[in-house]
């Protein structure tokens, strides 16, 4: 009983570390982008953001499968898998919201429905909403990506949602 509780605590601590690390990386990217003139070289910064996003997706999905294998090997409960899935979804949604925020800094007209003259925290909350709507594939249409980079990152999020939800759940039940 205590080993399962300790395992849950360890899982939460590890996922929290990953989440904080990802937030620090985005903050670093955002600060560096602000100090160097990102408006003068938007394509360079957009390319860096796309590469960063692809790398982030690969590492998160690979890491998720690795953690899932560990959960299956140690015969953890379905609740452990749901905890892992919820944490990974949260990390993905917040990280994509930060991607969208960076895109809106690089290209001020990248999204319809989000004003760039509002405070940064308000824009982040708009992009967090957009990220949740995109991840769940609801797509209300009140915020729309119109820039090719914004569209590409939106597609990355949709594909990540599919891979994480479908493949993680199917892998768990296939190995049980």
MDTraj code that builds the backbone (N, CA, C; nanometers):
import mdtraj as md
import numpy as np

residues = "UNK UNK UNK UNK UNK UNK UNK UNK UNK UNK UNK UNK UNK UNK UNK UNK UNK UNK UNK UNK UNK UNK UNK UNK UNK UNK UNK UNK UNK UNK UNK UNK UNK UNK UNK UNK UNK UNK UNK UNK UNK UNK UNK UNK UNK UNK UNK UNK UNK UNK UNK UNK UNK UNK UNK UNK UNK UNK UNK UNK UNK UNK UNK UNK UNK UNK UNK UNK UNK UNK UNK UNK UNK UNK UNK UNK UNK UNK UNK UNK UNK UNK UNK UNK UNK UNK UNK UNK UNK UNK UNK UNK UNK UNK UNK UNK UNK UNK UNK UNK UNK UNK UNK UNK UNK UNK UNK UNK UNK UNK UNK UNK UNK UNK UNK UNK UNK UNK UNK UNK UNK UNK UNK UNK UNK UNK UNK UNK UNK UNK UNK UNK UNK UNK UNK UNK UNK UNK UNK UNK UNK UNK UNK UNK UNK UNK UNK UNK UNK UNK UNK UNK UNK UNK UNK UNK UNK UNK UNK UNK UNK UNK UNK UNK UNK UNK UNK UNK UNK UNK UNK UNK UNK UNK UNK UNK".split()
xyz = np.array([
    [0.0821, -0.1200, 0.0000],
    [0.0000, 0.0000, 0.0000],
    [0.0863, 0.1263, 0.0000],
    [0.1861, 0.1308, 0.0873],
    [0.2711, 0.2500, 0.0931],
    [0.3573, 0.2630, -0.0308],
    [0.3942, 0.1513, -0.0940],
    [0.4742, 0.1602, -0.2164],
    [0.3933, 0.2216, -0.3294],
    [0.2639, 0.1927, -0.3334],
    [0.1801, 0.2538, -0.4372],
    [0.1624, 0.4027, -0.4132],
    [0.1479, 0.4423, -0.2881],
    [0.1358, 0.5849, -0.2562],
    [0.2658, 0.6563, -0.2879],
    [0.3780, 0.5938, -0.2502],
    [0.5081, 0.6530, -0.2819],
    [0.5295, 0.6613, -0.4328],
    [0.4809, 0.5634, -0.5056],
    [0.4920, 0.5648, -0.6508],
    [0.4116, 0.6794, -0.7110],
    [0.2911, 0.7020, -0.6590],
    [0.2102, 0.8146, -0.7063],
    [0.2789, 0.9469, -0.6772],
    [0.3327, 0.9599, -0.5561],
    [0.4021, 1.0835, -0.5192],
    [0.5236, 1.1052, -0.6092],
    [0.5986, 0.9988, -0.6346],
    [0.7157, 1.0085, -0.7226],
    [0.6748, 1.0497, -0.8635],
    [0.5662, 0.9928, -0.9136],
    [0.5166, 1.0275, -1.0462],
    [0.4772, 1.1754, -1.0521],
    [0.4057, 1.2228, -0.9515],
    [0.3627, 1.3626, -0.9485],
    [0.4832, 1.4564, -0.9390],
    [0.5804, 1.4208, -0.8560],
    [0.7005, 1.5037, -0.8419],
    [0.7774, 1.5097, -0.9731],
    [0.7947, 1.3960, -1.0388],
    [0.8662, 1.3937, -1.1667],
    [0.7936, 1.4742, -1.2740],
    [0.6633, 1.4602, -1.2808],
    [0.5866, 1.5361, -1.3798],
    [0.5898, 1.6857, -1.3480],
    [0.5896, 1.7204, -1.2210],
    [0.5991, 1.8609, -1.1823],
    [0.7346, 1.9187, -1.2235],
    [0.8404, 1.8412, -1.2051],
    [0.9734, 1.8854, -1.2482],
    [0.9755, 1.9091, -1.3988],
    [0.9171, 1.8174, -1.4746],
    [0.9126, 1.8323, -1.6206],
    [0.8329, 1.9556, -1.6603],
    [0.7223, 1.9777, -1.5925],
    [0.6383, 2.0929, -1.6218],
    [0.7146, 2.2229, -1.5942],
    [0.7801, 2.2301, -1.4806],
    [0.8571, 2.3498, -1.4453],
    [0.9714, 2.3703, -1.5439],
    [1.0402, 2.2630, -1.5814],
    [1.1483, 2.2729, -1.6781],
    [1.0984, 2.3271, -1.8110],
    [0.9842, 2.2781, -1.8563],
    [0.9265, 2.3253, -1.9820],
    [0.8881, 2.4727, -1.9739],
    [0.8305, 2.5142, -1.8625],
    [0.7925, 2.6545, -1.8443],
    [0.9172, 2.7430, -1.8440],
    [1.0235, 2.6983, -1.7776],
    [1.1485, 2.7750, -1.7747],
    [1.2065, 2.7862, -1.9152],
    [1.2026, 2.6778, -1.9931],
    [1.2514, 2.6842, -2.1312],
    [1.1727, 2.7855, -2.2144],
    [1.0405, 2.7842, -2.1992],
    [0.9589, 2.8802, -2.2729],
    [0.9862, 3.0225, -2.2275],
    [1.0007, 3.0413, -2.0995],
    [1.0311, 3.1752, -2.0487],
    [1.1649, 3.2231, -2.1047],
    [1.2630, 3.1339, -2.1065],
    [1.3934, 3.1680, -2.1627],
    [1.3806, 3.2041, -2.3107],
    [1.3080, 3.1221, -2.3859],
    [1.2868, 3.1487, -2.5286],
    [1.2176, 3.2836, -2.5489],
    [1.1164, 3.3094, -2.4679],
    [1.0393, 3.4332, -2.4788],
    [1.1260, 3.5546, -2.4449],
    [1.2069, 3.5440, -2.3406],
    [1.2938, 3.6552, -2.3007],
    [1.4006, 3.6806, -2.4066],
    [1.4647, 3.5741, -2.4543],
    [1.5665, 3.5894, -2.5581],
    [1.5050, 3.6493, -2.6834],
    [1.3870, 3.6032, -2.7176],
    [1.3177, 3.6552, -2.8349],
    [1.2866, 3.8043, -2.8181],
    [1.2545, 3.8461, -2.6976],
    [1.2222, 3.9867, -2.6720],
    [1.3464, 4.0749, -2.6747],
    [1.4594, 4.0213, -2.6258],
    [1.5818, 4.1022, -2.6255],
    [1.6386, 4.1190, -2.7651],
    [1.6407, 4.0122, -2.8434],
    [1.6806, 4.0246, -2.9818],
    [1.5576, 4.0624, -3.0608],
    [1.5771, 4.1358, -3.1625],
    [1.4642, 4.1910, -3.2362],
    [1.3932, 4.0820, -3.3163],
    [1.2920, 4.0221, -3.2553],
    [1.2187, 3.9144, -3.3216],
    [1.1329, 3.9656, -3.4366],
    [1.1016, 4.0945, -3.4371],
    [1.0224, 4.1492, -3.5476],
    [1.1072, 4.1730, -3.6720],
    [1.2387, 4.1856, -3.6527],
    [1.3274, 4.2061, -3.7675],
    [1.3533, 4.0758, -3.8425],
    [1.3575, 3.9638, -3.7695],
    [1.3810, 3.8321, -3.8297],
    [1.2702, 3.7348, -3.7898],
    [1.1484, 3.7612, -3.8319],
    [1.0387, 3.6750, -3.7852],
    [1.0486, 3.5306, -3.8339],
    [1.0972, 3.5112, -3.9557],
    [1.1045, 3.3739, -4.0076],
    [1.2068, 3.2896, -3.9313],
    [1.3159, 3.3516, -3.8897],
    [1.4163, 3.2805, -3.8111],
    [1.3575, 3.2359, -3.6773],
    [1.2892, 3.3272, -3.6087],
    [1.2306, 3.2944, -3.4787],
    [1.1159, 3.1950, -3.4926],
    [1.0378, 3.2094, -3.5988],
    [0.9286, 3.1143, -3.6220],
    [0.9839, 2.9747, -3.6494],
    [1.0913, 2.9668, -3.7265],
    [1.1541, 2.8365, -3.7533],
    [1.2070, 2.7748, -3.6244],
    [1.2701, 2.8562, -3.5413],
    [1.3209, 2.8065, -3.4127],
    [1.2060, 2.7564, -3.3262],
    [1.0939, 2.8276, -3.3277],
    [0.9779, 2.7869, -3.2484],
    [0.9186, 2.6554, -3.2999],
    [0.9124, 2.6386, -3.4306],
    [0.8598, 2.5137, -3.4881],
    [0.9508, 2.3961, -3.4516],
    [1.0815, 2.4153, -3.4628],
    [1.1755, 2.3092, -3.4254],
    [1.1618, 2.2773, -3.2763],
    [1.1501, 2.3803, -3.1950],
    [1.1325, 2.3620, -3.0512],
    [1.0034, 2.2855, -3.0223],
    [0.8973, 2.3196, -3.0927],
    [0.7684, 2.2540, -3.0722],
    [0.7735, 2.1063, -3.1130],
    [0.8360, 2.0770, -3.2250],
    [0.8487, 1.9378, -3.2698],
    [0.9307, 1.8567, -3.1696],
    [1.0398, 1.9159, -3.1224],
    [1.1246, 1.8481, -3.0241],
    [1.0478, 1.8233, -2.8949],
    [0.9730, 1.9233, -2.8520],
    [0.8924, 1.9110, -2.7296],
    [0.7907, 1.7986, -2.7434],
    [0.7232, 1.7919, -2.8558],
    [0.6222, 1.6876, -2.8780],
    [0.6876, 1.5498, -2.8745],
    [0.7970, 1.5359, -2.9465],
    [0.8658, 1.4074, -2.9510],
    [0.9073, 1.3633, -2.8112],
    [0.9710, 1.4534, -2.7366],
    [1.0187, 1.4180, -2.6031],
    [0.9036, 1.3861, -2.5079],
    [0.7968, 1.4639, -2.5140],
    [0.6835, 1.4379, -2.4246],
    [0.6151, 1.3060, -2.4577],
    [0.5942, 1.2786, -2.5852],
    [0.5274, 1.1545, -2.6238],
    [0.6179, 1.0346, -2.5924],
    [0.7468, 1.0450, -2.6256],
    [0.8411, 0.9376, -2.5958],
    [0.8469, 0.9125, -2.4454],
    [0.8546, 1.0203, -2.3693],
    [0.8620, 1.0103, -2.2235],
    [0.7327, 0.9518, -2.1655],
    [0.6204, 0.9879, -2.2251],
    [0.4919, 0.9343, -2.1794],
    [0.4868, 0.7832, -2.1995],
    [0.5298, 0.7359, -2.3163],
    [0.5301, 0.5921, -2.3410],
    [0.6272, 0.5203, -2.2472],
    [0.7395, 0.5834, -2.2202],
    [0.8370, 0.5246, -2.1283],
    [0.7779, 0.5132, -1.9870],
    [0.7120, 0.6191, -1.9400],
    [0.6490, 0.6147, -1.8075],
    [0.5343, 0.5136, -1.8049],
    [0.4613, 0.5058, -1.9146],
    [0.3517, 0.4095, -1.9213],
    [0.4044, 0.2667, -1.9148],
    [0.5160, 0.2396, -1.9821],
    [0.5769, 0.1073, -1.9740],
    [0.6159, 0.0743, -1.8300],
    [0.6688, 0.1739, -1.7599],
    [0.7051, 0.1531, -1.6192],
    [0.5814, 0.1238, -1.5353],
    [0.4729, 0.1974, -1.5599],
    [0.3489, 0.1722, -1.4858],
    [0.2961, 0.0313, -1.5124],
    [0.3036, -0.0118, -1.6373],
    [0.2538, -0.1443, -1.6737],
    [0.3422, -0.2529, -1.6129],
    [0.4764, -0.2338, -1.6195],
    [0.5688, -0.3323, -1.5625],
    [0.5472, -0.3499, -1.4133],
    [0.5200, -0.2407, -1.3442],
    [0.5030, -0.2463, -1.1988],
    [0.3589, -0.2748, -1.1583],
    [0.2760, -0.3054, -1.2586],
    [0.1371, -0.3436, -1.2345],
    [0.0598, -0.2381, -1.1537],
    [0.0705, -0.1147, -1.1994],
    [-0.0027, -0.0066, -1.1331],
    [-0.1482, -0.0037, -1.1799],
    [-0.2280, 0.0651, -1.1053],
    [-0.3709, 0.0685, -1.1330],
    [-0.4029, 0.1620, -1.2498],
    [-0.5255, 0.1528, -1.2918],
    [-0.5772, 0.2406, -1.3965],
    [-0.5726, 0.3861, -1.3498],
    [-0.5879, 0.4088, -1.2208],
    [-0.5808, 0.5454, -1.1666],
    [-0.4429, 0.6075, -1.1878],
    [-0.3382, 0.5268, -1.1782],
    [-0.2040, 0.5769, -1.2066],
    [-0.1935, 0.6222, -1.3523],
    [-0.2491, 0.5411, -1.4410],
    [-0.2448, 0.5762, -1.5826],
    [-0.3238, 0.7042, -1.6081],
    [-0.4386, 0.7191, -1.5423],
    [-0.5169, 0.8411, -1.5584],
    [-0.4439, 0.9630, -1.5030],
    [-0.3726, 0.9453, -1.3935],
    [-0.2920, 1.0531, -1.3373],
    [-0.1839, 1.0944, -1.4357],
    [-0.1157, 0.9963, -1.4928],
    [-0.0133, 1.0248, -1.5935],
    [-0.0745, 1.0950, -1.7140],
    [-0.1843, 1.0439, -1.7625],
    [-0.2500, 1.1022, -1.8792],
    [-0.2954, 1.2460, -1.8520],
    [-0.3549, 1.2691, -1.7356],
    [-0.3976, 1.4045, -1.7004],
    [-0.2820, 1.5012, -1.6903],
    [-0.1721, 1.4564, -1.6319],
    [-0.0548, 1.5432, -1.6190],
    [0.0054, 1.5744, -1.7553],
    [0.0168, 1.4745, -1.8411],
    [0.0738, 1.4965, -1.9748],
    [-0.0162, 1.5879, -2.0571],
    [-0.1464, 1.5703, -2.0473],
    [-0.2391, 1.6586, -2.1195],
    [-0.2243, 1.8019, -2.0706],
    [-0.2139, 1.8196, -1.9390],
    [-0.1950, 1.9544, -1.8841],
    [-0.0662, 2.0171, -1.9347],
    [0.0412, 1.9401, -1.9327],
    [0.1695, 1.9910, -1.9815],
    [0.1596, 2.0286, -2.1290],
    [0.0976, 1.9432, -2.2093],
    [0.0840, 1.9725, -2.3523],
    [-0.0005, 2.0972, -2.3772],
    [-0.1133, 2.1076, -2.3105],
    [-0.2030, 2.2220, -2.3325],
    [-0.1344, 2.3532, -2.2938],
    [-0.0701, 2.3555, -2.1794],
    [-0.0020, 2.4789, -2.1359],
    [0.1154, 2.5102, -2.2283],
    [0.1901, 2.4077, -2.2685],
    [0.3044, 2.4339, -2.3556],
    [0.2613, 2.4851, -2.4931],
    [0.1503, 2.4338, -2.5453],
    [0.1018, 2.4857, -2.6726],
    [0.0465, 2.6275, -2.6580],
    [-0.0137, 2.6582, -2.5440],
    [-0.0575, 2.7958, -2.5193],
    [0.0627, 2.8896, -2.5228],
    [0.1743, 2.8446, -2.4671],
    [0.2965, 2.9253, -2.4721],
    [0.3509, 2.9345, -2.6145],
    [0.3392, 2.8261, -2.6914],
    [0.3768, 2.8319, -2.8335],
    [0.2960, 2.9391, -2.9061],
    [0.1654, 2.9384, -2.8840],
    [0.0791, 3.0366, -2.9502],
    [0.1138, 3.1789, -2.9069],
    [0.1474, 3.1952, -2.7806],
    [0.1871, 3.3266, -2.7314],
    [0.3142, 3.3745, -2.8022],
    [0.4097, 3.2843, -2.8188],
    [0.5325, 3.3195, -2.8910],
    [0.5036, 3.3532, -3.0370],
    [0.4160, 3.2765, -3.1002],
    [0.3799, 3.3053, -3.2397],
    [0.3157, 3.4435, -3.2499],
    [0.2309, 3.4768, -3.1526],
    [0.1647, 3.6080, -3.1577],
    [0.2617, 3.7222, -3.1326],
    [0.3730, 3.6929, -3.0650],
    [0.4774, 3.7948, -3.0476],
    [0.5574, 3.8110, -3.1767],
    [0.5818, 3.7017, -3.2449],
    [0.6595, 3.7064, -3.3695],
    [0.5769, 3.7685, -3.4817],
    [0.4553, 3.7216, -3.4979],
    [0.3638, 3.7728, -3.6010],
    [0.2414, 3.8297, -3.5286],
    [0.2292, 3.9589, -3.5255],
    [0.1213, 4.0213, -3.4482],
    [-0.0166, 3.9920, -3.5059],
    [-0.0232, 3.9522, -3.6319],
    [-0.1524, 3.9227, -3.6943],
    [-0.1724, 3.7726, -3.7159],
    [-0.1108, 3.6904, -3.6332],
    [-0.1152, 3.5452, -3.6526],
    [-0.2510, 3.4840, -3.6195],
    [-0.3290, 3.5496, -3.5331],
    [-0.4568, 3.4944, -3.4892],
    [-0.5663, 3.5988, -3.5017],
    [-0.6807, 3.5574, -3.5529],
    [-0.8007, 3.6404, -3.5457],
    [-0.8686, 3.6121, -3.4122],
    [-0.9171, 3.7152, -3.3479],
    [-0.9892, 3.6969, -3.2232],
    [-0.9071, 3.7223, -3.0985],
    [-0.7770, 3.7496, -3.1149],
    [-0.6910, 3.7825, -3.0009],
    [-0.6232, 3.9155, -3.0315],
    [-0.6441, 4.0109, -2.9437],
    [-0.5824, 4.1422, -2.9620],
    [-0.4422, 4.1409, -2.9024],
    [-0.3484, 4.2016, -2.9735],
    [-0.2112, 4.2067, -2.9240],
    [-0.1860, 4.3235, -2.8302],
    [-0.2789, 4.4159, -2.8186],
    [-0.2570, 4.5320, -2.7328],
    [-0.3073, 4.5107, -2.5901],
    [-0.3448, 4.3892, -2.5556],
    [-0.3888, 4.3592, -2.4194],
    [-0.2685, 4.3057, -2.3408],
    [-0.2746, 4.3058, -2.2087],
    [-0.1611, 4.2567, -2.1287],
    [-0.1254, 4.1116, -2.1615],
    [0.0001, 4.0785, -2.1366],
    [0.0538, 3.9468, -2.1690],
    [-0.0242, 3.8340, -2.1009],
    [-0.0604, 3.8534, -1.9762],
    [-0.1345, 3.7502, -1.9035],
    [-0.2734, 3.7275, -1.9643],
    [-0.3361, 3.8340, -2.0099],
    [-0.4666, 3.8195, -2.0750],
    [-0.4547, 3.7456, -2.2075],
    [-0.3486, 3.7771, -2.2825],
    [-0.3264, 3.7045, -2.4079],
    [-0.2978, 3.5568, -2.3793],
    [-0.2180, 3.5306, -2.2745],
    [-0.1903, 3.3917, -2.2393],
    [-0.3187, 3.3177, -2.2040],
    [-0.4070, 3.3822, -2.1298],
    [-0.5333, 3.3146, -2.0942],
    [-0.6175, 3.2884, -2.2186],
    [-0.6153, 3.3795, -2.3163],
    [-0.6849, 3.3552, -2.4430],
    [-0.6242, 3.2355, -2.5169],
    [-0.4910, 3.2279, -2.5172],
    [-0.4257, 3.1171, -2.5864],
    [-0.4385, 2.9858, -2.5098],
    [-0.4498, 2.9937, -2.3783],
    [-0.4764, 2.8730, -2.3001],
    [-0.6148, 2.8178, -2.3354],
    [-0.7110, 2.9069, -2.3450],
    [-0.8464, 2.8689, -2.3889],
    [-0.8405, 2.8077, -2.5291],
    [-0.7684, 2.8744, -2.6213],
    [-0.7570, 2.8250, -2.7586],
    [-0.6883, 2.6885, -2.7610],
    [-0.5879, 2.6701, -2.6773],
    [-0.5168, 2.5431, -2.6718],
    [-0.6076, 2.4306, -2.6231],
    [-0.6885, 2.4586, -2.5224],
    [-0.7828, 2.3573, -2.4729],
    [-0.8852, 2.3225, -2.5800],
    [-0.9364, 2.4229, -2.6469],
    [-1.0346, 2.4015, -2.7531],
    [-0.9725, 2.3233, -2.8683],
    [-0.8476, 2.3517, -2.9018],
    [-0.7798, 2.2801, -3.0092],
    [-0.7480, 2.1366, -2.9679],
    [-0.6995, 2.1187, -2.8454],
    [-0.6642, 1.9846, -2.7977],
    [-0.7864, 1.8933, -2.7958],
    [-0.8997, 1.9474, -2.7573],
    [-1.0217, 1.8666, -2.7511],
    [-1.0922, 1.8589, -2.8857],
    [-1.0377, 1.9226, -2.9860],
    [-1.0904, 1.9291, -3.1232],
    [-1.2320, 1.9845, -3.1293],
    [-1.2656, 2.0738, -3.0369],
    [-1.3974, 2.1372, -3.0393],
    [-1.3998, 2.2449, -3.1473],
    [-1.3061, 2.3385, -3.1422],
    [-1.2925, 2.4403, -3.2460],
    [-1.4112, 2.5324, -3.2622],
    [-1.4343, 2.6190, -3.1663],
    [-1.5479, 2.7110, -3.1741],
    [-1.5341, 2.8125, -3.2874],
    [-1.4136, 2.8536, -3.3202],
    [-1.3940, 2.9494, -3.4280],
    [-1.3822, 3.0933, -3.3825],
    [-1.3904, 3.1176, -3.2524],
    [-1.3771, 3.2554, -3.2042],
    [-1.2321, 3.3031, -3.2091],
    [-1.1368, 3.2110, -3.1988],
    [-0.9955, 3.2405, -3.2200],
    [-0.9503, 3.1508, -3.3341],
    [-0.8911, 3.2120, -3.4359],
    [-0.8552, 3.1381, -3.5558],
    [-0.7115, 3.1678, -3.5959],
    [-0.6299, 3.0656, -3.6151],
    [-0.4950, 3.0914, -3.6661],
    [-0.5013, 3.1245, -3.8151],
    [-0.4375, 3.2335, -3.8546],
    [-0.4387, 3.2705, -3.9961],
    [-0.2988, 3.2717, -4.0565],
    [-0.1980, 3.2704, -3.9730],
    [-0.0602, 3.2662, -4.0186],
    [-0.0200, 3.1198, -4.0381],
    [0.0608, 3.0880, -4.1401],
    [0.1002, 2.9478, -4.1625],
    [0.1692, 2.8830, -4.0415],
    [0.2502, 2.9575, -3.9698],
    [0.3175, 2.9006, -3.8527],
    [0.2163, 2.8700, -3.7429],
    [0.1218, 2.9601, -3.7218],
    [0.0172, 2.9376, -3.6211],
    [-0.0682, 2.8167, -3.6595],
    [-0.0987, 2.8035, -3.7873],
    [-0.1753, 2.6870, -3.8336],
    [-0.0972, 2.5582, -3.8136],
    [0.0326, 2.5617, -3.8434],
    [0.1167, 2.4440, -3.8293],
    [0.1242, 2.3994, -3.6832],
    [0.1423, 2.4923, -3.5926],
    [0.1489, 2.4567, -3.4512],
    [0.0133, 2.4061, -3.4022],
    [-0.0955, 2.4598, -3.4559],
    [-0.2285, 2.4072, -3.4213],
    [-0.2438, 2.2622, -3.4671],
    [-0.1939, 2.2320, -3.5844],
    [-0.1979, 2.0939, -3.6345],
    [-0.1123, 2.0033, -3.5464],
    [0.0046, 2.0531, -3.5052],
    [0.0883, 1.9756, -3.4127],
    [0.0112, 1.9410, -3.2855],
    [-0.0640, 2.0378, -3.2346],
    [-0.1391, 2.0115, -3.1118],
    [-0.2488, 1.9072, -3.1350],
    [-0.3173, 1.9166, -3.2477],
    [-0.4218, 1.8182, -3.2777],
    [-0.3631, 1.6777, -3.2906],
    [-0.2483, 1.6683, -3.3590],
    [-0.1840, 1.5372, -3.3739],
    [-0.1353, 1.4853, -3.2387],
    [-0.0834, 1.5722, -3.1557],
    [-0.0383, 1.5318, -3.0221],
    [-0.1551, 1.4804, -2.9394],
    [-0.2674, 1.5473, -2.9500],
    [-0.3862, 1.5042, -2.8759],
    [-0.4263, 1.3634, -2.9181],
    [-0.4265, 1.3394, -3.0471],
    [-0.4633, 1.2075, -3.0973],
    [-0.3668, 1.1010, -3.0469],
    [-0.2372, 1.1275, -3.0619],
    [-0.1362, 1.0294, -3.0217],
    [-0.1446, 1.0005, -2.8724],
    [-0.1535, 1.1052, -2.7928],
    [-0.1542, 1.0860, -2.6478],
    [-0.2798, 1.0126, -2.6036],
    [-0.3936, 1.0569, -2.6479],
    [-0.5181, 0.9954, -2.6011],
    [-0.5339, 0.8529, -2.6552],
    [-0.5283, 0.8371, -2.7843],
    [-0.5576, 0.7071, -2.8448],
    [-0.4482, 0.6043, -2.8176],
    [-0.3238, 0.6414, -2.8458],
    [-0.2175, 0.5425, -2.8336],
    [-0.1833, 0.5093, -2.6889],
    [-0.1883, 0.6061, -2.6011],
    [-0.1572, 0.5772, -2.4605],
    [-0.2625, 0.4839, -2.4012],
    [-0.3881, 0.5144, -2.4242],
    [-0.4942, 0.4290, -2.3702],
    [-0.4902, 0.2900, -2.4340],
    [-0.4701, 0.2852, -2.5655],
    [-0.4662, 0.1529, -2.6303],
    [-0.3441, 0.0727, -2.5859],
    [-0.2321, 0.1392, -2.5658],
    [-0.1121, 0.0681, -2.5193],
    [-0.1347, 0.0139, -2.3784],
    [-0.1988, 0.0920, -2.2936],
    [-0.2249, 0.0472, -2.1574],
    [-0.3130, -0.0781, -2.1578],
    [-0.4219, -0.0752, -2.2328],
    [-0.5138, -0.1882, -2.2319],
    [-0.4622, -0.3078, -2.3089],
    [-0.3778, -0.2849, -2.4074],
    [-0.3192, -0.3952, -2.4824],
    [-0.2224, -0.4757, -2.3943],
    [-0.1520, -0.4043, -2.3077],
    [-0.0530, -0.4701, -2.2216],
    [-0.1104, -0.5181, -2.0890],
    [-0.2344, -0.4922, -2.0606],
    [-0.2955, -0.5357, -1.9345],
    [-0.3521, -0.6742, -1.9449],
])
top = md.Topology()
chain = top.add_chain()
for i, resn in enumerate(residues, 1):
    res = top.add_residue(resn, chain, resSeq=i)
    for name in ("N", "CA", "C"):
        top.add_atom(name, md.element.get_by_symbol(name[0]), res)
traj = md.Trajectory(xyz[None], top)
